[in-house]
Amino acid sequence: MTDSQQNPAQPYDDEIDLREVFRVLWAGKWLIGGITFAAAVIAVIVALMMPDVYRAEALLAPNDQEKVGGLSALASQYGGLASLAGISLPTGSTDKTALGLEVLKSRKFISEFIARHDILVPLMAAEDWDADSGELEINSKAYDVLAKKWIREVSSSREAKPSMQEAYDKFTNILSVSQDRESGLVRIAIEHYSPAIAKQWVDWLVEDINQTIMQRDVAEAEQAISYLNEQIESTSLADLQSVFFTLIEEQTKTVMLAKVSNEYLLKTLDPAVAPERKARPKRSWIVIFAVILGGVFGVIGQYVRHSIISAR
């Protein structure tokens, strides 16, 4: 008879192992409790030291896009005739809203936005906001408010005044731009220590992107009108001249519609307001997570301690 037949394997006893687990944990209850308590205290201190951040958000809708693509529609209709005169007209439609949102997030637009509204200091040197006075607290080690001078310590490859690349990186971290695929509605949000500043910057962003796209379309339309007028003078074909006059009419309509409303690209459905409640930090969640993490490390520490003692 083999050894395995003489000594059959004993079934695994979960109850005995579970009791052993509780025994080990109970023996190290002070260690586990101490680590958990220390983690909770540290989390409370860190959470209280973190400044409040407020989020201002605007809900927008794409403006009527019929004014966009009128030239493309006509170009596809009369493109063959225009090609007889050696003229290439644009075809295809353009999603102006998607284009505008990409412009809004671009390095060029954001850099010009920061410079135009002179927001480098509240963007790069702000560290908190005083709710009683309503004033922004500036990091005294980075910017001298009285002398109006940047004094931050940086490496030799950088200057005390933040570069526009640094400002762009910081701004994109607090900027949120999204569009719902089904409804097409657009949300633009800014997070900042000051609720008033967050609201103001959202308003400026909406205003500036509308103005930027409007100016771009007007410039393109005026350039197209000038070009089409030249083509009218250079051709004697009556049918082709008729096409050019129709195209000029569409471009003139674009210029007119652009100057009718300030909300050329995006219409405001729900404007941004200065938020009364902070967006972050979630201090209670920070403490809860720290307590759980402290408990886990406490249990691990107790088992390591138990293993070392058992091995001696």
Protein Blocks (a to p, Z undefined) as FASTA:
>chain_A
ZZklmmgcddddfklmmmmmmmmmmmmmmmmmmmmmmmmmmmmmmmmmpccddddddddd
dddfklgoklmmmmmmmmmmmmmnopacdedjddfklmmmmmmmpmklmmmmmmmnopml
mmmmgcbdcfknopacddfklocfklopafbdcdfkbcfbdcfklmmmmmmmmpccdddf
klopacdddddfblklmmmmmmmmmmmmmmmmmmmmmmmmmmmmmmmmmmmmmpcbfklm
mmmmmmmmmmmmmmmmmmmpmblmbccfbdcdddfbdfbdcfklmmmmmmmmmmmmmmmm
mmmmmmmmmmZZ
